């Protein structure tokens, strides 16, 4: 099935099943047609213990992982329904921080405003990096002039300008030996974690860039736009590029080292695609994790080493080694909060955040 059709189908399934679960949960099986609200993750202790559905929503980048894991988990646990929605990191975390879902998927670390919203609504959470990804810079398949761009050139292209006339609109304005080809920009919408991370990594400020680019909350539409425009330049998750690599051009990036580096799973794993490689996160409601056996079972299932192949096959890099062990400990111990405390995750090594200085020193000595 085409991924775009599948994503739309899954999005509709989220609401359809949610409404169905709400209706069938009514006392005596009575159908109450006056309400079509989706079920909430907030429930009484008795309801939490008995609830057999799990609500997940957020990043389209993480959707392929969450959806595949959910399908496999439900095959092994047919009495549990996992409802995976797809919106964006920002939209998913907003739902999460008002208690509407059990798990929020995000392709960036939680922002300070989102942490504050969770605190306001008394939502404690466990932060789980689930995989590593890269942001791929993409052009038209017949773009023969641009094999590599520098970070400085990306900054020049995407920097916010109060005067739209100052924006770069021709490839030749980027580099003298580029052609006089119109430059058209494509990107995820501004609520996307991918957009936030890219602008943070390239421009130094998340969520701030020039405004005259075409955006969409559907990654497949962005792919189609880049594919159909010879002057296109855009960015998306590397995993989505891999699914469409026959139709798009991957542009290497020089981060100032003088080397043009294309992302790959191996390059992302060894940290050489900086600063456009990034961790992907699950944010799990502590109350759901502690009180609902179904949520705990799903999180354990997703973190199980035997399911790493799902992450790899989807085009991402699994968490491994000492960090994998540490994250499982945080889940078991219900360690709450974000280690980033609302700050940027760009260029940050997870091992420096999730291990104490004493633990890191011990690891270095061993």
C-alpha positions in Angstrom: 0.0 0.0 0.0 1.3 3.5 -0.8 2.6 5.1 2.4 0.6 8.3 1.9 -2.6 6.4 1.6 -1.7 4.2 4.6 -1.0 7.3 6.8 -4.3 8.9 5.9 -6.1 5.5 6.5 -4.3 5.2 9.9 -5.2 8.8 10.9 -8.9 8.1 10.2 -8.7 4.8 12.0 -7.4 6.7 15.1 -10.6 8.7 15.4 -13.0 5.9 14.2 -11.7 3.4 16.8 -11.5 6.0 19.5 -15.2 6.9 19.0 -16.1 3.3 18.9 -14.3 2.6 22.1 -16.0 5.5 23.8 -19.5 4.3 22.7 -19.0 0.7 23.6 -17.6 1.7 27.0 -20.9 3.3 28.0 -22.9 1.5 30.7 -24.9 -1.4 29.6 -23.7 -1.0 26.0 -26.1 1.8 25.4 -25.2 3.9 22.3 -25.0 7.6 23.3 -25.1 9.4 20.0 -24.9 12.9 21.6 -21.2 12.5 22.2 -18.4 11.9 19.7 -15.5 12.8 21.9 -12.4 10.6 21.7 -11.4 8.7 24.8 -8.9 10.3 27.1 -5.9 8.9 28.9 -7.3 10.4 32.1 -9.4 7.9 34.0 -10.3 6.7 37.5 -8.0 4.0 39.0 -10.6 1.3 38.3 -10.9 2.4 34.7 -7.1 2.5 34.3 -6.8 -1.1 35.5 -9.5 -2.3 33.1 -8.8 -0.2 30.0 -7.7 -2.3 27.1 -6.8 0.4 24.6 -3.7 2.7 24.4 -3.7 6.1 22.7 -0.6 7.2 20.8 -0.2 10.3 18.7 2.5 12.7 17.4 5.3 12.8 15.0 4.9 11.6 11.4 8.6 10.7 11.5 8.1 8.1 14.2 4.8 6.9 12.8 6.3 4.0 10.8 8.0 2.7 13.9 5.0 3.1 16.2 2.5 1.7 13.7 4.6 -1.4 12.9 5.3 -2.1 16.5 1.6 -1.6 17.3 0.4 -4.0 14.7 2.9 -6.7 15.9 2.0 -6.1 19.5 -1.7 -6.4 18.9 -1.1 -9.7 17.0 0.6 -11.0 20.2 -2.0 -9.3 22.5 -5.4 -9.5 20.7 -7.2 -8.2 23.8 -5.4 -4.8 23.6 -6.1 -2.1 21.0 -3.3 0.3 20.2 -4.6 3.4 18.4 -1.8 5.2 16.7 -2.6 8.7 15.4 -0.4 10.9 13.2 -0.2 14.7 13.5 3.1 16.3 14.4 5.4 16.5 17.3 3.9 19.8 18.5 0.3 18.6 18.1 1.0 15.3 19.7 2.7 16.7 22.7 -0.1 19.2 23.2 -2.5 16.3 23.4 -0.1 14.5 25.7 0.3 17.4 28.1 -3.4 17.9 28.6 -3.9 14.2 29.3 -5.6 13.1 26.1 -3.2 10.4 25.1 -0.9 7.9 26.8 2.2 8.2 24.6 3.4 11.2 22.6 5.8 10.7 19.7 8.3 13.5 19.0 11.1 13.9 16.6 12.7 16.5 19.0 13.1 16.9 22.7 10.1 18.4 24.6 10.2 22.3 24.7 10.0 24.3 27.9 6.5 25.5 27.0 5.4 21.9 26.7 7.0 20.9 30.0 5.2 23.8 31.6 1.9 22.7 30.0 2.4 19.1 31.4 3.2 20.6 34.9 0.1 22.8 34.7 -2.0 19.7 34.1 -0.2 17.6 36.6 1.1 15.2 33.8 4.3 13.5 34.8 6.1 11.7 32.1 9.0 9.3 31.3 11.2 10.4 28.4 12.5 7.6 26.2 14.8 8.1 23.2 13.7 5.2 20.9 16.0 5.6 17.8 18.3 7.9 15.9 17.3 9.6 12.6 18.8 12.1 10.2 17.4 15.1 8.4 18.0 14.6 4.7 18.4 17.7 2.4 16.7 16.9 -0.9 16.5 18.2 -4.4 15.0 17.2 -7.8 16.3 14.0 -9.3 17.7 15.9 -12.3 19.5 18.5 -10.3 22.9 18.0 -11.7 24.6 21.1 -10.2 24.3 20.7 -6.5 25.8 17.5 -5.0 26.8 19.2 -1.8 25.8 22.3 0.2 27.6 23.8 3.3 25.8 24.6 6.5 26.6 28.2 5.8 24.8 28.0 2.5 21.8 26.3 4.1 21.7 29.2 6.7 21.9 31.7 3.9 19.0 30.0 2.1 16.7 29.6 5.0 17.5 32.6 7.2 14.5 34.7 8.2 14.3 38.1 6.5 11.9 40.9 7.3 12.2 42.0 3.7 11.1 39.2 1.4 13.1 40.9 -1.4 16.2 39.8 0.4 15.4 36.1 0.2 17.3 33.9 -2.2 15.1 33.0 -5.1 17.6 31.7 -7.6 20.2 28.8 -7.3 22.8 31.2 -8.7 22.5 33.4 -5.6 23.7 30.5 -3.5 26.9 29.8 -5.5 28.2 31.5 -8.6 28.6 28.4 -10.6 25.0 27.3 -10.0 22.5 28.0 -12.8 19.9 30.7 -13.0 17.3 28.2 -12.0 14.4 29.4 -9.7 14.8 28.1 -6.2 11.6 26.8 -4.5 11.6 25.6 -1.0 9.6 22.7 0.6 9.5 21.6 4.3 7.3 20.1 7.0 4.9 22.6 8.6 6.0 24.8 11.5 4.4 22.5 14.1 6.7 19.7 13.0 9.6 18.4 15.1 11.6 18.0 11.9 11.1 21.7 11.1 12.0 22.7 14.6 15.2 20.6 14.7 16.3 21.7 11.2 15.9 25.4 12.0 17.6 24.9 15.4 20.6 23.0 13.8 21.0 25.3 10.8 19.9 28.7 12.0 20.4 28.4 15.8 16.8 29.2 16.7 14.1 26.5 16.5 10.9 27.4 14.6 12.4 30.5 12.9 13.1 30.7 9.2 12.0 32.6 6.1 8.3 32.1 5.5 8.0 31.8 1.8 8.3 28.1 1.5 5.6 25.5 0.8 4.8 23.3 3.8 2.6 20.3 4.5 1.9 18.1 7.5 2.0 15.1 5.1 5.6 14.1 4.2 4.4 12.3 1.1 3.0 15.6 -0.3 6.4 17.2 0.3 8.1 14.4 -1.5 5.7 14.8 -4.5 6.4 18.5 -4.6 10.1 18.1 -4.6 9.8 15.4 -7.2 7.8 17.6 -9.6 9.8 20.8 -9.3 13.3 21.0 -10.9 14.3 24.0 -8.8 13.2 22.4 -5.6 15.1 22.2 -2.3 13.6 20.7 0.8 14.3 18.5 3.9 12.7 15.5 5.5 13.4 12.5 7.7 16.1 10.3 6.1 13.8 7.3 6.5 11.3 8.9 4.2 14.0 9.6 1.6 15.0 6.0 1.7 11.5 4.9 0.8 11.6 7.4 -2.2 15.3 7.4 -3.2 14.6 6.5 -6.8 12.6 9.8 -7.3 14.7 12.3 -5.3 18.3 13.6 -5.1 20.1 13.4 -1.7 22.3 16.4 -1.2 25.4 15.9 0.9 26.3 18.4 3.6 29.6 20.0 4.6 29.3 21.0 8.2 32.5 23.1 8.1 34.9 20.2 8.1 35.5 20.4 4.3 34.0 17.0 3.8 30.7 16.5 2.0 28.8 13.8 3.9 25.6 12.0 2.9 23.5 10.5 5.7 23.2 6.7 6.1 22.4 4.5 9.0 26.1 3.8 9.6 27.0 7.5 9.3 24.2 8.5 11.7 25.2 5.7 14.2 28.9 6.9 14.3 27.9 10.5 14.8 29.5 11.9 11.6 26.4 13.5 10.2 26.3 16.4 12.6 24.4 18.5 13.4 21.5 17.0 11.2 21.3 13.7 13.0 18.9 13.5 16.0 17.3 11.3 18.5 13.6 10.4 18.3 11.5 10.3 21.5 8.6 8.6 23.2 7.0 10.6 26.0 4.9 8.2 28.2 2.4 9.3 30.8 3.8 8.1 34.1 0.3 7.4 35.5 -0.5 5.2 32.4 2.8 3.5 32.6 2.4 2.8 36.4 -1.3 2.0 36.6 -2.1 0.4 33.2 -0.5 -3.0 32.5 -1.3 -2.6 28.8 0.8 0.6 28.4 3.7 -1.0 30.4 3.5 -4.0 28.2 3.6 -1.9 25.0 6.6 0.2 26.1 8.5 -2.9 27.2 7.7 -4.5 23.8 8.9 -1.5 21.9 12.2 -1.4 23.8 12.8 -5.1 23.5 16.1 -5.9 21.7 14.3 -8.4 19.4 12.3 -5.5 17.9 15.3 -3.5 16.9 14.9 -4.9 13.4 11.6 -3.0 13.1 13.5 0.2 13.7 16.3 -0.7 11.3 14.0 -1.8 8.5 12.0 1.4 8.8 15.3 3.3 8.1 16.3 4.4 11.6 19.2 3.5 13.9 18.2 1.6 17.1 19.4 2.6 20.6 22.0 0.1 21.8 24.7 -0.6 24.3 24.9 1.0 27.8 22.4 3.7 26.8 19.8 1.0 26.0 20.3 -0.5 29.4 20.1 2.9 31.1 16.8 3.8 29.4 15.2 0.5 30.4 16.2 1.2 34.0 14.5 4.7 33.7 11.3 3.0 32.6 11.4 0.4 35.3 12.2 3.1 38.0 9.6 5.5 36.5 12.2 8.3 36.3 10.3 11.4 35.2 11.1 14.6 33.4 13.2 15.5 30.4 17.0 15.5 30.7 17.1 18.4 28.3 14.9 20.6 30.5 13.4 22.4 27.5 16.8 23.1 26.0 18.1 22.2 22.5 19.2 18.6 21.8 21.2 19.7 18.7 24.8 18.4 18.9 24.1 16.8 22.3 25.3 13.3 23.0 22.6 11.3 24.8 25.2 9.5 26.9 26.2 12.9 28.4 22.6 13.5 29.4 21.4 10.2 30.6 24.5 9.2 32.6 26.0 11.1 35.5 29.6 12.3 35.3 30.6 9.5 37.7 28.9 6.9 35.5 30.6 8.2 32.4 34.0 8.1 34.1 33.4 4.6 35.2 32.4 3.6 31.6 35.6 5.3 30.3 37.7 3.4 32.8 36.2 0.0 31.9 
